[in-house]
Amino acid sequence: MRSPYEIRMVVENRLRTYISRDRTGIRRALLQLFLRLKSLTIAEIFESLNRTFSISYHSVASMVGIIASKIGILHVSKNRENPCSVYSLKEQYVDCVARIVGMA
C-alpha cells in the first residue's frame, strides 16, 4: 500500500502531465475556477469557460470527469433536490493545484 506522500506525488505527476498537454489554456482556466470558487456544477463551469473559449458542454463534462477520476483531486457530491452533481477541489490538493497552475 502506498503512503500518503507517495499518493500525493503520483497525483502531482498526473496533474503536471495533464497541464503540460494544455495547448489553449482551458485546463489551467478550469483549475483556476476551482481554486477561486471552490464548488461548481458542470453548467456553471461551462458558462464561465464559454465566455473565453469556444467549447462544448460535453467537452467541459469530459475534462471535469478526467480530473475527478484519473487525477483524483475533485470531490463529487449530489443533492436530492438538485439533479446536478457538484464538484469541489479536495482540500488536501488546494496548495498543490495552486502551485502547479501558477508555475506550469
C-alpha positions in Angstrom: 0.0 0.0 0.0 1.2 3.5 -0.8 2.0 6.1 1.8 0.1 9.4 1.7 3.4 11.0 0.5 3.6 8.6 -2.5 -0.1 9.1 -3.3 0.5 12.9 -3.3 3.5 12.5 -5.6 1.5 10.4 -8.1 -1.3 12.9 -8.1 1.1 15.8 -8.6 2.8 14.0 -11.5 -0.6 13.3 -13.2 -1.6 16.9 -12.7 1.7 18.2 -14.2 1.3 15.9 -17.2 -2.4 17.0 -17.7 -1.4 20.6 -17.6 1.6 20.1 -19.9 -0.8 19.0 -22.7 -2.8 22.2 -22.4 -2.4 24.0 -25.7 -5.2 26.6 -25.3 -5.1 27.3 -21.6 -8.5 25.9 -20.9 -7.3 23.2 -18.5 -5.5 25.8 -16.5 -8.5 28.1 -16.5 -10.7 25.2 -15.3 -8.4 24.5 -12.4 -8.2 28.2 -11.5 -12.0 28.3 -11.4 -11.9 25.5 -8.7 -9.3 27.5 -6.8 -11.4 30.6 -6.8 -15.0 29.3 -6.4 -14.4 26.0 -4.5 -17.5 24.1 -5.7 -19.2 24.1 -9.1 -21.5 22.2 -11.3 -20.8 21.4 -15.0 -23.3 24.0 -16.1 -21.5 26.7 -14.1 -18.1 25.7 -15.4 -19.4 25.7 -18.9 -21.0 29.1 -18.6 -17.7 30.6 -17.2 -15.4 28.9 -19.7 -17.6 29.5 -22.7 -17.1 33.3 -22.3 -13.4 32.9 -23.1 -13.1 29.6 -25.0 -15.1 28.0 -27.8 -16.0 24.8 -26.1 -19.0 22.4 -25.9 -20.8 21.3 -22.8 -19.7 17.7 -23.3 -16.1 18.8 -23.5 -16.4 20.5 -20.2 -18.0 17.4 -18.6 -15.2 15.3 -20.1 -12.5 17.5 -18.6 -14.1 17.5 -15.2 -14.6 13.7 -15.3 -10.9 13.2 -16.1 -9.8 15.5 -13.3 -12.2 13.7 -10.9 -11.5 10.1 -11.8 -8.0 9.8 -13.3 -6.2 12.6 -11.4 -8.4 12.3 -8.3 -8.4 15.8 -7.0 -12.1 16.5 -7.1 -14.8 15.5 -4.7 -18.3 14.8 -6.2 -21.5 15.3 -4.3 -25.1 15.1 -5.3 -28.2 16.6 -3.7 -31.6 15.1 -3.6 -33.2 18.4 -4.6 -30.7 19.2 -7.3 -30.1 16.6 -10.1 -26.7 18.1 -10.9 -23.5 16.9 -9.3 -21.4 19.4 -7.5 -17.7 19.2 -7.9 -15.2 20.6 -5.4 -11.4 20.6 -5.1 -10.3 18.3 -2.3 -8.8 20.3 0.5 -5.5 18.4 0.6 -4.7 19.3 -3.0 -5.5 23.0 -3.0 -1.9 24.1 -2.4 -0.6 21.6 -4.9 -3.0 22.8 -7.6 -2.3 26.4 -6.9 1.5 25.8 -7.1 1.3 23.8 -10.3 -1.2 26.1 -12.1 0.9 29.0 -11.1 4.2 27.6 -12.4 3.3 25.2 -15.1 
